[in-house]
Structures are given as C-alpha cells and as structure tokens.
Amino acid sequence: GKYSATRLFSTLRMHGGYTGPIYVITDHPEEVRKHGALPLELRDHLGPAFQSDIARQRWEDSKIVKVKWYKTQLFRMLPDDIHTVLFLDADVEINAPMTSFQNVIAEYKDQLAVTKC
C-alpha cells in the first residue's frame, strides 16, 4: 500500500494502541487536523540563516532539504511541556502493540527523574 502520514498515525492508534498526542510536521495542517493529529506547520520564518546565495537557493528549491532541517528544530516547534518524542517517518507502519516500548520509555523517564541533580 501507499505510505502516508495519515496511514502512519492510523496504524499507531489502531495496532500500536497509542492514545497520546500525535504531532505532524506538515505544510497541509487542515489535512492533518481532519485525521485527529496536531500539525506543526512549516514556517519560513523558522528557516536557517544563509551565508551564500547557493545555500539560500537550495533551501528555496528543495522540500527535502527543508524537511530534514525541520527535524533538527523539532523541540523548538513542539509545545514546551513535550519532553519525550518518538520520531517516525511517514513510511512507517505500526503492526503490533507498542506497550513494551512505552513501558521502557516510562522506566527511563522515572530513572531520569531520580538521577537529576
């Protein structure tokens, strides 16, 4: 089948059993909202500063370059209360419950809380 963000979060909920918020980096926020996810809109004012015209032109011409850069800015785009992220590309499908993964993350967060200075 065809991969898409909507298929990813559909399988994340249906097969993975995930009930928390799903944020999607997108330039189509209305489509994301229709499927119950929260859009993180691509905004040009968050773009990097450029030292050369060549770099600026590559940014303007390439959606892939933009998407890769936005991945590095994810925590600047998310609400301040989000501290744990599982980043999944749109070509991923979840085919089994994520319970064990979620338990490991919960244990890790508990250990961090105990060891913070």
ROFIVEX-314792 format. One line per field, with one value per atom (N, C-alpha, C): x, y negated, z; residue number from 1; atom name. Coordinates in nm, 3 decimals. Each point is the difference from the previous one (the first is absolute). Layout:
<rs>
x	[X ...]
y	[Y ...]
z	[Z ...]
k	[NUM ...]
a	[CA ...]
</rs>
This chain:
<rs>
x	[0.081 -0.081 0.085 -0.064 0.067 0.026 0.119 0.035 -0.044 -0.045 -0.036 -0.004 0.005 -0.008 -0.132 -0.108 -0.130 -0.004 0.063 0.005 0.087 0.109 0.086 -0.078 -0.067 -0.065 -0.126 -0.057 -0.111 0.050 0.114 0.054 0.057 0.052 0.052 -0.111 -0.118 -0.115 -0.062 -0.027 -0.075 0.083 0.121 0.083 0.092 0.051 0.095 -0.065 -0.128 -0.071 0.039 0.065 0.044 -0.119 -0.015 -0.113 0.042 0.129 0.049 -0.005 0.052 -0.002 0.096 -0.039 0.084 0.020 0.125 0.034 0.059 -0.036 0.047 0.059 0.125 0.062 -0.064 -0.065 -0.078 -0.013 -0.026 -0.041 -0.147 -0.070 -0.144 -0.071 -0.003 -0.055 -0.146 -0.079 -0.142 -0.020 0.082 -0.008 0.037 0.102 0.044 -0.107 -0.061 -0.106 -0.120 -0.032 -0.114 0.018 0.124 0.028 0.038 -0.026 0.019 0.141 0.088 0.137 0.018 0.110 0.029 0.111 -0.026 0.102 0.109 0.122 0.111 0.030 -0.050 0.005 0.141 0.034 0.126 -0.012 0.089 -0.005 0.134 -0.003 0.124 0.079 -0.068 0.076 0.084 -0.019 0.086 0.120 0.008 0.108 0.136 0.105 0.135 0.050 0.101 0.067 0.101 0.014 0.087 0.120 0.114 0.123 0.023 -0.072 0.023 -0.131 0.004 -0.117 -0.029 0.103 -0.019 -0.079 0.036 -0.071 -0.144 -0.021 -0.135 -0.085 0.058 -0.073 -0.032 0.094 -0.027 -0.116 -0.004 -0.111 -0.132 -0.003 -0.122 -0.045 0.094 -0.031 -0.031 0.038 -0.007 -0.085 -0.112 -0.086 0.071 0.079 0.072 0.098 0.071 0.093 -0.077 -0.114 -0.081 -0.047 -0.050 -0.050 0.112 0.118 0.112 0.039 0.000 0.035 -0.105 -0.127 -0.105 0.009 0.046 0.018 0.096 0.104 0.097 -0.059 -0.110 -0.062 -0.125 -0.022 -0.123 -0.035 0.096 -0.033 -0.028 0.042 -0.039 -0.144 -0.048 -0.134 -0.107 0.040 -0.095 -0.036 -0.115 -0.034 0.106 0.019 0.104 -0.017 -0.121 -0.021 0.031 0.042 0.038 0.150 0.035 0.140 0.049 -0.090 0.036 -0.065 0.080 -0.050 0.044 -0.093 0.032 -0.025 0.107 -0.014 -0.014 -0.107 -0.023 -0.021 0.070 -0.024 -0.131 -0.055 -0.131 0.000 0.117 0.003 0.005 -0.038 -0.003 -0.145 -0.021 -0.131 0.021 -0.092 0.005 -0.092 0.054 -0.077 -0.018 0.044 -0.013 -0.013 -0.054 -0.011 0.136 0.001 0.123 0.018 -0.072 0.000 0.141 0.077 0.134 0.089 -0.010 0.078 -0.040 -0.129 -0.048 0.044 0.004 0.047 0.148 0.081 0.143 0.020 -0.075 0.010 -0.042 -0.108 -0.046 0.105 0.064 0.105 0.119 0.038 0.110 -0.031 -0.122 -0.038 0.002 -0.043 0.005 0.143 0.092 0.141 0.059 -0.035 0.047 -0.046 -0.126 -0.055 0.075 0.042 0.071 0.145 0.063 0.142 0.029 -0.103 0.026 0.065 0.093 0.071 -0.075]
y	[0.119 -0.119 -0.125 -0.110 -0.129 -0.050 -0.050 -0.055 -0.145 -0.040 -0.139 -0.025 -0.126 -0.036 0.046 -0.013 0.042 0.150 0.077 0.145 0.032 -0.073 0.020 -0.021 -0.116 -0.018 0.081 0.047 0.095 0.133 0.051 0.126 -0.018 -0.118 -0.029 0.012 -0.050 0.009 0.140 0.053 0.125 0.121 0.015 0.117 -0.025 -0.123 -0.031 -0.029 -0.038 -0.030 -0.133 -0.085 -0.130 -0.095 -0.065 -0.091 -0.144 -0.025 -0.136 -0.089 -0.121 -0.095 0.043 -0.027 0.025 -0.135 -0.040 -0.124 0.037 -0.076 0.027 -0.127 0.008 -0.112 -0.001 -0.112 0.000 -0.140 -0.002 -0.125 0.010 0.102 0.019 0.020 -0.102 0.017 0.043 -0.046 0.036 0.150 0.061 0.144 0.079 -0.044 0.066 -0.007 -0.118 -0.017 0.090 0.020 0.086 0.142 0.041 0.137 0.007 -0.107 0.003 -0.022 -0.048 -0.029 -0.152 -0.041 -0.141 -0.043 -0.099 -0.040 -0.088 0.023 -0.090 -0.059 -0.119 -0.057 -0.043 0.026 -0.049 -0.150 -0.071 -0.145 -0.054 -0.077 -0.051 -0.086 -0.070 -0.086 0.081 0.132 0.085 0.051 -0.037 0.049 -0.047 0.071 -0.034 -0.128 -0.062 -0.114 0.054 -0.066 0.050 -0.091 0.064 -0.074 -0.021 0.076 -0.011 0.005 -0.058 0.006 0.142 0.082 0.140 0.075 -0.017 0.068 -0.049 -0.130 -0.056 0.057 0.012 0.054 0.148 0.075 0.142 0.015 -0.086 0.000 -0.026 -0.098 -0.036 0.110 0.071 0.098 0.141 0.030 0.139 0.020 0.066 0.034 0.100 0.090 0.099 -0.068 -0.099 -0.075 -0.064 -0.059 -0.064 0.101 0.113 0.101 0.049 0.026 0.044 -0.107 -0.125 -0.107 -0.011 0.008 -0.010 0.112 0.117 0.108 -0.042 -0.078 -0.045 -0.107 -0.060 -0.108 0.046 0.129 0.056 -0.054 -0.005 -0.045 -0.150 -0.076 -0.142 -0.015 0.100 -0.006 0.058 0.092 0.067 -0.087 0.024 -0.071 0.026 -0.095 0.010 0.119 0.050 0.111 0.137 0.007 0.126 0.020 0.110 0.028 0.132 0.083 0.129 0.011 0.040 0.009 0.131 0.064 0.112 -0.052 -0.020 -0.054 0.116 -0.001 0.103 -0.067 0.048 -0.048 0.057 -0.062 0.038 0.138 0.056 0.132 0.115 -0.030 0.100 0.039 0.128 0.049 0.075 -0.015 0.072 0.121 0.118 0.122 0.082 -0.053 0.072 -0.102 0.042 -0.092 -0.056 -0.124 -0.068 0.002 0.084 0.001 0.016 0.097 0.021 -0.121 -0.060 -0.120 -0.114 -0.020 -0.105 0.025 0.126 0.033 -0.033 0.029 -0.032 -0.152 -0.075 -0.146 -0.051 0.053 -0.041 0.030 0.118 0.035 -0.095 -0.032 -0.092 -0.138 -0.049 -0.130 0.001 0.112 0.012 -0.004 0.068 -0.001 -0.140 -0.071 -0.137 -0.089 0.016 -0.082 0.024 0.123 0.034 -0.051 0.001 -0.032 -0.147 -0.083 -0.141 -0.068 -0.088 -0.073 -0.125]
z	[0.000 0.000 0.000 -0.020 -0.003 0.142 0.022 0.130 0.008 0.118 0.022 0.150 0.037 0.142 0.059 -0.075 0.054 0.023 -0.086 0.021 0.122 0.016 0.117 0.129 0.014 0.130 0.015 -0.108 0.009 0.058 -0.050 0.052 0.140 0.029 0.134 0.104 -0.034 0.091 -0.002 -0.120 -0.013 0.045 -0.050 0.032 0.119 0.008 0.107 0.133 -0.003 0.124 0.061 -0.078 0.052 0.008 0.116 0.020 0.024 0.005 0.027 -0.122 0.015 -0.113 -0.110 -0.123 -0.117 -0.069 -0.013 -0.070 -0.135 -0.102 -0.136 -0.058 -0.047 -0.072 -0.138 -0.035 -0.124 -0.059 -0.130 -0.064 -0.040 0.053 -0.022 0.135 0.084 0.136 0.003 -0.095 0.000 -0.021 -0.081 -0.025 0.126 0.069 0.122 0.108 0.016 0.101 -0.028 -0.128 -0.036 0.054 0.019 0.044 0.149 0.073 0.144 0.049 -0.085 0.043 0.010 0.059 0.021 -0.094 -0.085 -0.097 0.061 -0.042 0.024 -0.137 -0.023 -0.134 -0.039 -0.127 -0.054 -0.015 0.067 -0.004 -0.047 -0.104 -0.057 0.097 0.093 0.091 0.098 0.006 0.082 -0.079 -0.126 -0.085 0.047 -0.040 0.041 -0.067 0.062 -0.062 -0.101 -0.113 -0.106 -0.020 -0.024 -0.027 -0.149 -0.082 -0.144 -0.078 -0.117 -0.088 -0.044 -0.016 -0.041 0.107 0.125 0.109 0.008 -0.016 0.004 -0.114 -0.120 -0.115 0.021 0.058 0.026 0.098 0.102 0.096 -0.071 -0.086 -0.071 -0.096 -0.061 -0.103 0.052 0.123 0.043 0.125 -0.018 0.114 0.092 -0.057 0.081 0.094 -0.049 0.085 0.115 -0.029 0.104 0.104 -0.045 0.093 0.091 -0.056 0.082 0.102 -0.039 0.093 0.110 -0.036 0.101 0.103 -0.039 0.097 0.109 -0.036 0.100 0.091 -0.040 0.077 0.075 0.007 0.054 0.138 0.091 0.135 0.007 -0.097 -0.007 -0.048 -0.073 -0.058 0.093 0.087 0.088 0.120 0.061 0.124 0.107 0.090 0.103 0.094 0.015 0.093 -0.060 -0.126 -0.064 0.021 0.067 0.030 -0.057 -0.048 -0.058 -0.137 -0.098 -0.137 -0.063 -0.066 -0.088 -0.141 -0.077 -0.135 -0.097 -0.077 -0.101 -0.136 -0.101 -0.136 -0.051 -0.102 -0.053 -0.067 -0.026 -0.064 0.102 0.124 0.107 0.026 0.023 0.045 0.130 0.092 0.127 -0.014 0.025 -0.019 0.127 0.114 0.126 0.113 0.112 0.113 0.042 0.042 0.041 0.151 0.069 0.146 0.058 -0.050 0.057 -0.025 -0.116 -0.029 0.095 0.019 0.088 0.144 0.043 0.134 0.018 -0.100 0.007 0.010 -0.079 0.006 0.138 0.055 0.132 0.106 -0.006 0.096 -0.014 -0.124 -0.025 0.058 -0.022 0.053 0.153 0.062 0.145 0.050 -0.069 0.038 -0.014 -0.104 -0.018 0.113 0.041 0.107 0.131 0.024 0.123 -0.005 -0.118 -0.010 -0.031 -0.020 -0.029 0.119 -0.030 0.108 0.038]
k	[1 1 1 2 2 2 3 3 3 4 4 4 5 5 5 6 6 6 7 7 7 8 8 8 9 9 9 10 10 10 11 11 11 12 12 12 13 13 13 14 14 14 15 15 15 16 16 16 17 17 17 18 18 18 19 19 19 20 20 20 21 21 21 22 22 22 23 23 23 24 24 24 25 25 25 26 26 26 27 27 27 28 28 28 29 29 29 30 30 30 31 31 31 32 32 32 33 33 33 34 34 34 35 35 35 36 36 36 37 37 37 38 38 38 39 39 39 40 40 40 41 41 41 42 42 42 43 43 43 44 44 44 45 45 45 46 46 46 47 47 47 48 48 48 49 49 49 50 50 50 51 51 51 52 52 52 53 53 53 54 54 54 55 55 55 56 56 56 57 57 57 58 58 58 59 59 59 60 60 60 61 61 61 62 62 62 63 63 63 64 64 64 65 65 65 66 66 66 67 67 67 68 68 68 69 69 69 70 70 70 71 71 71 72 72 72 73 73 73 74 74 74 75 75 75 76 76 76 77 77 77 78 78 78 79 79 79 80 80 80 81 81 81 82 82 82 83 83 83 84 84 84 85 85 85 86 86 86 87 87 87 88 88 88 89 89 89 90 90 90 91 91 91 92 92 92 93 93 93 94 94 94 95 95 95 96 96 96 97 97 97 98 98 98 99 99 99 100 100 100 101 101 101 102 102 102 103 103 103 104 104 104 105 105 105 106 106 106 107 107 107 108 108 108 109 109 109 110 110 110 111 111 111 112 112 112 113 113 113 114 114 114 115 115 115 116 116 116 117 117 117]
a	[N CA C N CA C N CA C N CA C N CA C N CA C N CA C N CA C N CA C N CA C N CA C N CA C N CA C N CA C N CA C N CA C N CA C N CA C N CA C N CA C N CA C N CA C N CA C N CA C N CA C N CA C N CA C N CA C N CA C N CA C N CA C N CA C N CA C N CA C N CA C N CA C N CA C N CA C N CA C N CA C N CA C N CA C N CA C N CA C N CA C N CA C N CA C N CA C N CA C N CA C N CA C N CA C N CA C N CA C N CA C N CA C N CA C N CA C N CA C N CA C N CA C N CA C N CA C N CA C N CA C N CA C N CA C N CA C N CA C N CA C N CA C N CA C N CA C N CA C N CA C N CA C N CA C N CA C N CA C N CA C N CA C N CA C N CA C N CA C N CA C N CA C N CA C N CA C N CA C N CA C N CA C N CA C N CA C N CA C N CA C N CA C N CA C N CA C N CA C N CA C N CA C N CA C N CA C N CA C N CA C N CA C N CA C N CA C N CA C N CA C N CA C N CA C N CA C N CA C N CA C N CA C N CA C]
</rs>
